[in-house]
Amino acid sequence: MPPEVRGAASAAGRPVRGPLLWALAALPLVLLGGLLSLLLWSGLADALRGEGYPPVENLAFQRVELEPDGILATVFNDGPDPVTIAQVQVDDAYWAFSAEPGTTLAHLGRTTLTIPYPWVEGDTHVVRVVTATGVTVDHEVAVAVESPRADARSLGIFALIGLYVGVIPVAIGLLWLPLVSRTGRTGLDFLLALTVGLLLFLLIEAGQDGLEAAALAPGSFQGVALFVFGALAAFVGLEMVGAWLRGRRARTGETAGRGWILALMVATGIGLHNFGEGLAIGAAFSLGEAALGTVLIVGFTLHNTTEGLAIVAPLAHERVRLSQLVRLGALGGGPTIVGAWIGGLVYSPIWSVLCLALGAGAIAQVIVQLSRQMVGDRSLARYVTTPSVASGLFAGVAVMYVTGLIVG
């Protein structure tokens, strides 16, 4: 290669540092910003639409609260054009209202409507918003009940719900540890496979719930993409936590074995999933669906008892202290309380999607970790087809399906 060519290649491959590096990184962004500014200043999109073209109006109800003296409705503009709220109807009757901060909403803007309507407890009410162009958007309150307030009584009630639904059932499931610790290799394979079956069902359930919540979220937030990337973030994050725990154990010589680390990760994944369950229960009461909330409480209580077995299964051949079991139970069931608080007092569709995504990603990571421990150096195809493993997988799915029937 000629010297001048070698010199050019060396210069081209030389790393750039300092202010020049930041300037090269910022140049495309500056040019892109200039291009967007030109498009907005020129009004090219409006010119293509022409005069008299109707605006794109897409309002969505984010939250409807029932107060003793009326109804509070939070409305969100999910469309690209400004929208003006002209009138409000409740049960087909026009009603006076006030709006804070105002009745005109820009793109992604929101306002809270205060409607002094004498709602009737237990009845069904329909709130309708009418825009200045005549577009209507409805929201139905299936069973009218006063919305929870952020006071000591509401916090205490939701904490009790989370305790009964999440903490106590998981703790009951942890009592299977003596049985688990006395099983042989075949029995352990069955229990670990049972755990994977339980988690597979939870993963499918979390995915379905997350996609349903994403479909109900305003389109501007791209709920499906948020769910997918939230799940991916939880999957990668839990993998990093597991690697950090294993590395710490190797560096410090901790006595906690691999089974304890795996149980900790299982409890974390289940805890994130139970956070979403608490969110669903709290939101059901907050949005006036008290009957649904009661069904969810009973169903999730049965559902979560089996999750305690999933947490202790990796601890079959390890010595476990009572304090460790308490920490695992709190980690697996405690987030239900926090989820119920958020769902009941500050519910948001986007929070629901994100929380379900985190639960789904964490459970997927736990399934991967459990499968690695179960299979080891053996062939996956041969291992899965052994009678103990195959029956454990199907039994886990069957148990969750039967208990899930009550939730549905």
ZANU-14084 format. One record per atom (N, C-alpha, C): z, x, y; residue in three letters. Coordinates in steps of 0.001 Angstrom, whole numbers, plus 500000, padded with zeros to 6 digits. Atoms other than C-alpha are relative to their C-alpha. Last residue first. Example, Ala and Ser with C-alpha at 12.3 -4.5 7.8 and 13.67 -1.06 7.14 Angstrom:
<rs>
499940499180498810SER507140513670498940SER500730499230501090SER500000500890498810ALA507800512300495500ALA500000500900501200ALA
</rs>
This chain:
<rs>
501232500692499646GLY534524437683485467GLY500187498537500123GLY500376499691498622VAL537957439267485628VAL498773499223500420VAL499072500735499138ILE539049437445482476ILE499676500264501460ILE500400501403499967LEU535960438602480595LEU500909499198500936LEU500819500273498822GLY536827442161481593GLY499538498560500087GLY499099500163498843THR539660442241479062THR499225499685501263THR499161501180500225VAL537151441552476288VAL500947499782501164VAL500820501210499843TYR534572443975477625TYR500868498751499866TYR500231500243498579MET537108446741478163MET499186498737500218MET498712500318499364VAL538330446492474572VAL499791499663501472VAL499617501363500374ALA534772446313473203ALA501299499583500676ALA500840500939499252VAL533648449415475144VAL500425498562499709VAL499675499902498573GLY536574451410473830GLY499206499021500839GLY498729500688499791ALA536060450125470266ALA500399500039501473ALA500243501450499987PHE532384451088470374PHE501294499222500220PHE500840500369498859LEU533179454650471408LEU499817498487500080LEU499202499917498782GLY536053454970468939GLY499217499594501230GLY499147501197499945SER533933453677466044SER500874500019501243SER500827501189499753ALA531258456261466793ALA500860498744500106ALA500475499973498622VAL533795459080467102VAL499197498743500321VAL498868500134499075SER535727458291463917SER499539499938501446SER499388501345499969PRO532609457551461848PRO501122499863501022PRO498895500034500956THR530754460763462817THR500728498661500117THR500275500883501142THR527520459940464654THR501085500050498943THR499954501401499579VAL528702461340468001VAL499825499059498821VAL498629500377499650TYR529509464729466473TYR500091498525500329TYR499192500145501207ARG526196465120464693ARG501401499504500325ARG500540501089500821ALA524150464388467812ALA500849499786498752ALA499644501297499428LEU526388466521470060LEU499534498861499112LEU501207500728499615SER526137469587467822SER500398498606500493SER500695500767501038ARG529419471470467784ARG498757499316500543ARG501188499266500450ASP530492474218470164ASP499203499238498966ASP499813498563500155GLY532937471989472065GLY498707500696499632GLY501101499427500779VAL532134468328471432VAL500215501488499752VAL500149500588501321MET535403466730472473MET498985500746499147MET498860499640500834GLN536242469041475352GLN499823499479498588GLN500002498555500235ARG532768468833476857ARG501143500401499078ARG501022499728501009SER532711465058476385SER499925501488499691SER499482500394501310LEU536000464717478251LEU499006500324498889LEU498938499067500380GLN534658466720481193GLN500575499671498627GLN500608498704500322VAL531405464745481352VAL501061500982499520VAL500704500165501280ILE533242461418481172ILE499373501320499561ILE498975499984501041VAL535584462605483940VAL499357499843498619VAL499569498612500187GLN532602463448486146GLN501045500100498892GLN501087499281500662ALA531128459965485649ALA500388501451499731ALA499963500380501412ILE534512458429486489ILE498892500701499225ILE498855499349500639ALA534663460392489738ALA500070499667498517ALA500275498576500168GLY531150459374490730GLY501125500729499303GLY501043499827501017ALA531835455696490088ALA499714501474499751ALA499463500302501320GLY535131455731491983GLY498988500221498895GLY499097498913500361LEU533626457505494987LEU500600499772498613LEU500812498827500333ALA530756455013495036ALA500885501168499577ALA500537500218501348LEU533142452059494882LEU499149501176499561LEU498891499861500941CYS534977453479497884CYS499547499781498563CYS499629498590500121LEU531766454018499834LEU501123500195498986LEU501062499255500694VAL530403450537499186VAL500434501441499754VAL500036500461501379SER533704448866500125SER498959500771499196SER498887499367500698TRP534066450955503256TRP500001499612498528TRP500388498604500201ILE530584449826504282ILE501113500763499293ILE500937499866501120PRO531462446163503739PRO499622501439499717PRO501349499792499481SER534544446524506010SER499056500132498815SER501151499951500901TYR538086445305505316TYR498686500197500752TYR501085499399499203VAL540828446209507782VAL498725500092499184VAL499708499922498565LEU543850444153506690LEU498848500550500826LEU499419501191499420GLY543374442854503156GLY500105500018501510GLY500820501187500226GLY540917445402501859GLY500538498771500687GLY501243499883499223ILE542706448340503480ILE499147498747499835ILE499713499987498561TRP546143447312502229TRP498717500007500817TRP499646501369499626ALA544829446384498766ALA500333499910501478ALA501221500811499953GLY543102449765498494GLY500274498569500404GLY500715499627498772VAL546305451597499417VAL498722499179500136VAL499228500503498867ILE548210449698496720ILE499274500286501310ILE500214501449499938THR545516450288494090THR500729499406501198THR501054500346499038PRO545649454006494969PRO499681498512500069PRO499581500108498610GLY549030454167493174GLY498903499644500987GLY499772501377499569GLY547696453414489697GLY500333499830501455GLY500956500964500537GLY546066456616488455GLY500158498600500548GLY501361499626499601LEU547829459145490675LEU498979498985499512LEU500152500255498564ALA551176457384490353ALA498591500313500466ALA500003501443499770GLY550848457219486573GLY499809499658501459GLY501277500531500484LEU549837460885486353LEU499911498493500242LEU501057499597499060ARG552743461928488563ARG498644499458499570ARG499815500775498767VAL555217459897486493VAL498906500343501002VAL500494501355500257LEU553802461386483298LEU500123499129501246LEU501467499924500030GLN554289464873484696GLN499392498628499748GLN500473499893498620SER557882464073485657SER498479500075500063SER499987501339499413LEU558542462891482097LEU499472500037501436LEU498722500408499423ARG557515466277480747ARG499872498614500627ARG500101500677498702VAL554526466755478474VAL501397499601500451VAL498660500447499625ARG554203469173475575ARG499949499473501430ARG499312499229498968GLU550571469338474543GLU501383499414500257GLU499379498816500606HIS548687468290471408HIS500687500875501033HIS499532500232501362ALA547735464723472337ALA500779501176499444ALA498717499318500126LEU547573465286476095LEU500550499947498581LEU500171498540500048PRO543828464510476392PRO501296500778499771PRO500745499532501174ALA544540460892475309ALA499795501508499995ALA499166499189500891VAL547241460390477961VAL499241500533498797VAL499374498862499311ILE544940459278480810ILE500753500892499013ILE501026499008499662ALA542624457085478731ALA500613501235500641ALA500383499306501232LEU545640455332477225LEU498956501065500280LEU498914499076500302GLY546863454525480738GLY499733500775498726GLY500273498756499290GLU543441453044481474GLU501108501019499799GLU500756499097500864THR543963450451478732THR499706501328500705THR499090499506501032THR546688448830480824THR499293500989499080THR499469498685499663ASN544269448659483743ASN500994500530498982ASN501006498949500000HIS542128445816482420HIS500643501383500098HIS500342499736501400LEU545028443504481662LEU499065501206499876LEU498751499597500650THR546323443816485232THR499761500303498525THR499816498563499823PHE542750443776486575PHE501297500483499347PHE500979499241500764GLY542163440336485088GLY500205501493500104GLY499726500140501437VAL545374438747486322VAL499046500877499191VAL498694499413500296ILE545007440088489885ILE500271499960498492ILE500139498547500032LEU541270439356490019LEU501323500669499644LEU500683499653501246VAL541866435725489083VAL499871501511499863VAL499049500213501084THR544401435396491893THR499393500366498656THR499010498932499976GLY542007436969494415GLY501003499864498877GLY500602498823500607LEU539243434585493381LEU500997501148499949LEU500112500283501432ALA541485431620494143ALA499396501190499264ALA498707499805500648ALA542453433154497494ALA499925499752498494ALA500330500298501388GLU538875433509498699GLU501248500214499148GLU499807501412500301GLY539578433249502432GLY499634499608498594GLY501194500771499672LEU538078436576503498LEU500109498545499581LEU500300499902498570SER541430438374503651SER498840499109500399SER499019500779499245PHE542520437150500226PHE499659499992501490PHE500104501389500444ALA539334438356498543ALA500983499109500744ALA501087500643499273ALA539328441522500664ALA499865498535499603ALA499598500224498615GLY542757442518499351GLY498934499280500794GLY498946501020499977ILE541695442013495742ILE500405499684501434ILE500583501301500331ALA538393443880496148ALA501042498886500064ALA500817500417498870LEU540037446816497949LEU499417498608499756LEU499080500486498974GLY542663447039495238GLY499262499505501226GLY499483501281500481GLU539880447283492661GLU500983499404501013GLU501023501028499791GLY538134449972494724GLY500454498634499519GLY500050500207498553PHE541339452018494833PHE498972498917500334PHE499007501031499690ASN541563451442491088ASN500133499766501499ASN500527501297500442HIS538310453374490648HIS500973498872500348HIS501051500369499051LEU539616456236492766LEU499376498661499623LEU499371500373498734GLY542786456265490673GLY498981499595501047GLY499540501380500141ILE540767456201487453ILE500675499528501285ILE501156500892500066GLY538923459330488538GLY500392498542499901GLY500646500024498682THR542110461068489611THR498814499052500014THR499168500824499119ALA543944460074486413ALA499398499914501399ALA500179501399500420VAL541074461453484330VAL500793499074500906VAL501302500428499499MET541144464670486370MET499707498553499604MET499915500106498545LEU544874465099485796LEU498689499503500594LEU499279501252499720ALA544453464346482097ALA500125499779501500ALA500923501096500268LEU541796467089481952LEU500666498650500257LEU500999500004498929ILE544100469567483668ILE499030498842499797ILE499350500497498790TRP546927468634481291TRP499001499927501148TRP499832501448500114GLY544638469011478269GLY500660499402501231GLY501251500640499618ARG543559472461479393ARG500123498482499944ARG501191499762500794GLY547099473691479237GLY498798499248500520GLY500738501257500167ALA549857473866481828ALA498684500277499299ALA499852500485501370THR551753477089481165THR499235498705499759THR499208501218500117GLU550510478717484347GLU500024499521498552GLU499397500078501322GLY549246482285484038GLY500861498774499814GLY498546500010499903THR548711482635487776THR500695499944498658THR499481498939499136ARG545083483701487737ARG501519500091499966ARG500311498675500547ALA543899481709484704ALA500619501113500834ALA499215499811501225ARG545706478538485780ARG499765501388499416ARG498602499763499614ARG544303478893489280ARG500868500236498781ARG499892498652499466GLY540786479258487899GLY501418500348500400GLY500117499073501125ARG541172476149485760ARG500112501447500466ARG498792500093500815LEU542504474171488713LEU499946500966498824LEU498906499358499272TRP539714475408490998TRP501295499977499190TRP500214498550500076ALA537039474553488426ALA501124500751500709ALA499722499559501360GLY538487471057488069GLY499826501503499836GLY498549500033500175VAL538571470583491837VAL500380500476498610VAL499434498864499269MET534948471741492117MET501519500056499848MET500365498798500760GLU533866469301489394GLU500579501246500665GLU499057499929501111LEU535798466566491199LEU499697501188499096LEU498675499651499505GLY533860467310494375GLY501022500124498888GLY499969498564499712VAL530496467360492595VAL501399500429500463VAL500273499269501243PHE531022463922491054PHE500124501505500216PHE498783500052500811ALA532645462497494196ALA499825500793498711ALA498985499178499338ALA529729463692496347ALA501294500010499189ALA500337498599500247LEU527208462283493858LEU501041500933500619LEU499679499712501395ALA528940458902493935ALA499716501457499663ALA498553499997500101GLY528846458904497737GLY500455500313498587GLY499544498697499532PHE525180459944497594PHE501532500090500043PHE500467498923500879VAL524259457001495389VAL500560501351500446VAL499308500062501283PHE526406454451497252PHE499619501177499107PHE498610499618499775LEU525188455496500690LEU500771500012498694LEU499977498544499826ALA521570455370499475ALA501428500498500215ALA500301499402501305VAL522147451836498169VAL500032501519500087VAL498887500049500935GLY523929450740501362GLY499726500664498665GLY500640499508501212GLN521287451848503829GLN501021500111498863GLN499126499003500603PHE523605451375506854PHE499463500533498677PHE500049498759499228SER520858449649508836SER500853501097499386SER501064499107500439GLY520515447071506062GLY499957501318500738GLY501132499992499064PRO523884445481506779PRO498977501066499622PRO499752499242498779ALA526011445442503599ALA498800499914500934ALA499409500873498993LEU525550442655501044LEU500238500704501327LEU500975501037499644ALA523086444626498879ALA500544499071501083ALA501029499387499166ALA525412447646498964ALA498959498975500440ALA499444499833498661ALA528287445502497685ALA498982500607500951ALA499867501346499422GLU526146444409494739GLU500573500080501414GLU501343500426499588LEU525123448034494137LEU500032498583500574LEU500441499239498832GLY528757449119494146GLY498637499572500495GLY499271500489498824ASP529908446330491832ASP499525500721501263ASP500457501361499699GLN527180447180489312GLN500676499456501254GLN501367499946499498GLY527896450906489469GLY499471498629500384GLY499947499488498633ALA531644450356489179ALA498605500090500605ALA499410501029499142GLU531161448142486119GLU500023500445501463GLU501023501047499842ILE528803450626484477ILE500502498915500944ILE501100499430499218LEU531277453438485118LEU498913498956500247LEU499598499981498596LEU534243451340483954LEU498877500534500882LEU500011501387499524PHE532422450620480690PHE500377499936501471PHE501406500406499882LEU531684454302480225LEU499889498569500506LEU500522499501498728LEU535332455065481004LEU498526499650500189LEU499362500692498881LEU536647452841478230LEU499377500415501330LEU500528501366499978GLY534103454224475776GLY500591499175501133GLY501346499912499430VAL535047457789476735VAL499362498615500055VAL499865499757498565THR538698456945476112THR498638500057500674THR499578501272499423LEU537879455455472710LEU500123500124501514LEU501215500807499922ALA535994458662471912ALA500303498618500574ALA500804499444498913LEU539125460614472806LEU498695499220500160LEU499378500353498725LEU541211458269470659LEU499212500554501188LEU500139501435499755PHE538876458465467656PHE500546499633501375PHE501411500264499691ASP538587462243467866ASP499776498528500315ASP500228499542498628LEU542380462430468055LEU498552499791500416LEU499436500978499075GLY542709460273464942GLY499793500384501446GLY500856501188500045THR540326462511463038THR500507498930500966THR501275499707499355ARG542151465645464159ARG499093498773500026ARG500700498815500470GLY545576464267463333GLY498683500183500716GLY501253500201500731THR547585461769465353THR499429501339499551THR499756499914501433ARG551238462185466287ARG498741499780499167ARG499564498653500367SER550721463025469964SER500223500168498501SER501101499044499869VAL548641459886470541VAL500414501377499488VAL500973500280501050LEU551350457593469188LEU498884501028500014LEU499432499606501306PRO554001459254471351PRO499052499739498839PRO499986498551500221LEU551608459027474369LEU500649500398498673LEU500675499679501254TRP550975455275474012TRP500032501498499689TRP499025500042501094LEU553644454686476662LEU499350500214498645LEU499528498635500271LEU551085455823479265LEU500983500046498832LEU500962499302500843GLY549431452401478974GLY500423501415499669GLY499857500555501352ILE552583450756480324ILE499044500698499041ILE498780499428500565ALA552464453117483312ALA500245499477498585ALA500313498619500388VAL548840452143483936VAL501210500662499366VAL500851499978501199PRO549833448469483851PRO499631501405499541PRO499271500398501205ILE552803449099486226ILE499092499959498767ILE498990499017500407VAL550914451108488858VAL500654499609498674VAL500400498636500284GLY547668449160489220GLY501085500868499390GLY501363499886500525VAL547934445363489191VAL499691501417499543VAL500166500778501225TYR551690444847489535TYR498635500220499355TYR499042499523501000LEU552188447681492023LEU499799499279498672LEU500477498732500523GLY549003446861493938GLY500911500565498927GLY501203500286500779ILE550117443243494270ILE499463501282499381ILE499573500571501274LEU553591444379495333LEU498802499683499109LEU499424498899500778ALA552080446643497998ALA500468499502498639ALA501115499248500571PHE549879443745499168PHE500502501202499189PHE500648500824501029ILE552977441597499591ILE498854500755499344ILE499162500088501184GLY554932444330501387GLY499348499203498877GLY500017498695500658LEU552115445134503791LEU500826499969498718LEU501299499836500659SER551725441433504542SER499918501333499265SER500109500954501103ARG555460440997505233ARG498691500189499240ARG499222499530501147ALA555807444196507278ALA499851499068498802ALA498562499990499764ASP553001443242509622ASP500721500390498717ASP499439498672500270ALA549275443958509738ALA501472500036500383ALA499830499173498812ARG548267440312509569ARG500649501321499612ARG498804499144499927PRO546863438440506600PRO500025500805501294PRO500270498604500335SER544235435786507330SER501272500833500107SER499759499104498881GLU545399432166507318GLU499826501452499565GLU498594499594499980VAL543797430251504494VAL500172500982501148VAL499397499546498749ALA540532428302504466ALA501486500286499807ALA498673500625499994VAL538915428150501047VAL500744500546501208VAL499911500899501151ALA535162428810500914ALA501319499244499966ALA498634499712500439VAL534755430205504428VAL500301499015498877VAL499159501036500597GLU530989430048504810GLU501368500566499637GLU498974499380500855HIS529017432231507208HIS500918498900499503HIS498846500749500486ASP525765431116508811ASP500955500895499225ASP499399499215501083VAL523123432801510982VAL501302499312499617VAL498642500332500426THR520801430789513228THR500438500898498837THR499719499516501352VAL517735431870515214VAL501463499722499654VAL499866501088500971GLY517140429653518248GLY500232500434498574GLY501342500420500441THR515746432291520642THR500054498911498941THR500728500562498861ALA519039432637522543ALA498606499538499620ALA500431499025498995THR520874433133519266THR499214499302501107THR501349500336499540VAL522806430454517339VAL499626500995501100VAL500319499375498728VAL525857431548515312VAL498543499693500329VAL501416499718499742ARG527077429254512565ARG499853500573501401ARG500161499506498631VAL530582429085511066VAL498537500401500184VAL501221499205499801VAL530880426948507939VAL499898500346501475VAL500547500027498645HIS534293425644506870HIS498782500917500072HIS501136499099499846THR535636424733503429THR499428499842501403THR501344500566499872ASP539079423151503330ASP498946501100500062ASP500520500458501282GLY542301424623501932GLY498608499425500069GLY499708499138501143GLU543988424919505319GLU499517499353498697GLU499064500686500894VAL542250422906507997VAL500206500860498768VAL500367499980501417TRP540560424645510926TRP501122499396499150TRP498839500388500821PRO541428423580514464PRO499631499915498513PRO500323501134500865TYR538660425572516268TYR501208499664499119TYR498770500808500124PRO539506427815519217PRO499752498719499198PRO500390501411500038ILE536574430195518526ILE501269499163499818ILE498752500764500109THR537062433856519473THR499668498528500154THR500018501348499443LEU533862435802518789LEU501346499333499753LEU499035500874500661THR534157439542518235THR500037498668500732THR499139500728499088THR531137441643519132THR500920499108499188THR499199501063500603ARG529029444256517419ARG500863499349501069ARG498876500474499209GLY526252446643518333GLY500743498881499289GLY498746499530500583LEU524099448415515753LEU501218499609500836LEU500129499581501397HIS521017447704517932HIS501290500684499534HIS501069499032500223ALA522188446144521193ALA499931500327498513ALA499740498899500912LEU524326443003521232LEU498765500890499911LEU501242499273500258THR524406440507524081THR500315501265499202THR500866500774500893THR527323438035523925THR498679500694499698THR500976500836499323GLY529982440351525309GLY499114499296498995GLY500146499734498565PRO532819442810524608PRO498984499131500722PRO499502498708499526GLU534429440547523406GLU499349501118499174GLU500500498838500729ALA532943437082523094ALA500510501275500654ALA500058498823499128SER534453433739524050SER499611501194499149SER499608498705500555PHE533846430419522338PHE500001501041501113PHE499831498973498979ALA533362426700522923ALA500463501304499343ALA498630499740499605TRP532199424699519936TRP500032501092501066TRP499985498912499019TYR529038422987518823TYR501417500175500541TYR499606500436498657ALA529653420820515744ALA500016501204500933ALA501091500725499338ASP527766421417512491ASP500369499449501370ASP500188501258500734ASP530944422512510617ASP499051499069500754ASP499079499999501130VAL531622425140513272VAL499905498633499345VAL499675501258500655GLN528765425843515661GLN501035500253498906GLN499276499888501270VAL528434428708518113VAL500279498598499486VAL499116501103500371GLN525968429026520982GLN500663500296498655GLN499988501079499014ALA523927431554522961ALA501030498928499675ALA499401501168500648ILE524416434855521156ILE500156498910501053ILE499017500708499176THR522019437368522695THR500490498763499258THR499837501407500363VAL520215439871520478VAL501085499400500890VAL498782500653499498PRO518866443294521440PRO499998498511499673PRO500074500510498629ASP516047444539519186ASP501340499415500438ASP500357498954499033PRO516128446817516108PRO500051499549501458PRO501422499907499677GLY518046444416513840GLY499718501042501065GLY500654499118500975ASP521456444764512176ASP498515500181500284ASP501452500061499815ASN523362443318515124ASN499341501034499098ASN500637498687499901PHE526953442809513901PHE498492499813500133PHE501441500102500262VAL529194439755514301VAL499352501338500331VAL500632498764499557THR533011439778514053THR498550499987499552THR501170499590500776ALA534368436236513804ALA499402501256500612ALA500542498758499454LEU537870435220514927LEU498868500464499095LEU500773499134500885ILE538744431589514212ILE499527501223500775ILE501459500020500029GLY541385429398515837GLY499412501008499034GLY500593500724498876ASP544997428990516971ASP498474500025500003ASP499394501325499786PRO546806429841513726PRO499327499203501106PRO498729499871499291GLU544305432655513016GLU500600498605500208GLU499444501291499613LEU541514432572510451LEU501391500216500571LEU498562500134500152GLU539592435817510263GLU500442498637500505GLU499552501267499417VAL535860436210509703VAL501482499841499684VAL498638500438500348ARG534507439715509098ARG500291498690500708ARG499264498933500661GLN531161441472509161GLN501384499554499547GLN498548500122499860PHE528908438504509898PHE500662501152499245PHE499229500077501241ALA525301439647510161ALA501477499855500347ALA498552499949499839LEU522647439255512865LEU500685499882498633LEU499376499958501318ASN519001440109512341ASN501504500201500175ASN498578500303499914GLU516759439359515278GLU500588499925498595GLU499496500005501375VAL513319440972515557VAL501514499845500066VAL499112498915500412PRO512058440011519003PRO500422499833498546PRO498600500403500170PRO509081437654519372PRO500854501179499554PRO499679499786501411TYR505876439223520735TYR501472499688499773TYR499731501256500696GLY505179437611524102GLY500317500157498530GLY499136500947499308GLU503577440729525511GLU500174498728499176GLU500622500906499050GLY502176443344523176GLY500996499044500623GLY499534501351500280ARG503663444859520028ARG499402498979500958ARG500677500499501192LEU501527447983520328LEU500425498572499682LEU501387500282499643ALA502683448527523896ALA499230499446498810ALA500023501289499316ASP506326448199522799ASP498585499619500396ASP499759501067500978ALA505819450977520246ALA499968498625500655ALA501176500206500845LEU504174453247522820LEU500209498856499013LEU499992501393500442GLY506917452835525406GLY498840499664499094GLY501337500586499882SER505946456144527013SER499967498528499614SER500374500117498586TRP509562457147527644TRP498655499303500157TRP499198501034499360LEU510650456417524054LEU499578499781501457LEU500337501298500598LEU507762458341522517LEU500784498868500658LEU501317500406499518LEU508210461234524923LEU499612498637499459LEU499835500418498608SER511937461433524181SER498679499520500584SER499372501322500003LEU511200461503520449LEU500193499474501421LEU500975500969500492LEU508750464391520917LEU500573498586500004LEU500991500252498953GLY511184466332523097GLY498972498970499582GLY499369500807498966GLY513948465907520521GLY499051499685501137GLY499908501364500530LEU511603467172517800LEU500645499072501023LEU501345500586499950LEU510726470225519910LEU500022498559499483LEU500325500250498592VAL514408470976520483VAL498643499339500127VAL499217501158499580LEU515162470568516766LEU499718499642501459LEU500593501249500513PRO512286472868515798PRO500755498757500451PRO501319500276499431LEU513590475570518221LEU499358498731499427LEU499974501115499049ALA517275475323517238ALA498616499612500495ALA499560501237500650ALA517108477412514045ALA499906498803500939ALA501024500403500969LEU514975480130515652LEU500394498701499296LEU501165500474499250ALA517345480261518641ALA498898499528499063ALA499712501342499504TRP520392480448516380TRP498819499433500782TRP499923500907501145LEU518905483428514494LEU500239498562500462LEU501363500295500419LEU517911485149517748LEU499974499029498825LEU500605501081499201PRO521458484784519061PRO498584499651499564PRO499638500121498604GLY522910486894516234GLY499289498866500711GLY498618500351499729ARG521190487790512994ARG500195499787501494ARG499788500210498570VAL517708487998511516VAL501426499541500217VAL499179501157499606PRO517245489467508041PRO500229499954501506PRO498732499561499421ARG514335491934507605ARG500817498781500440ARG498882500318500884GLY511676490502505268GLY501353500385500551GLY499965501435500292ALA508948490307507920ALA501194499625499136ALA499541500727498816ALA509790493764509262ALA500107498508499733ALA498576499715499817SER509565495301505793SER500565499250501187SER499264500753501027ALA506259493542505153ALA501488500223500137ALA500017501420499633ALA504894494796508471ALA500784499160499003ALA499137500197498839GLY505994498359507724GLY500065498548500419GLY498607499933500456ARG504519498261504223ARG500969499764501156ARG499742501242500720VAL501225497068505709VAL501435499966499510VAL499848501073499017GLU501249499873508310GLU500283498657499318GLU498696499983499293PRO502042502468505642PRO500162498845500968PRO500040499183498783PRO499076501450503444PRO501332499926500740PRO500000500848498811MET500000500000500000MET500000500889501246MET
</rs>
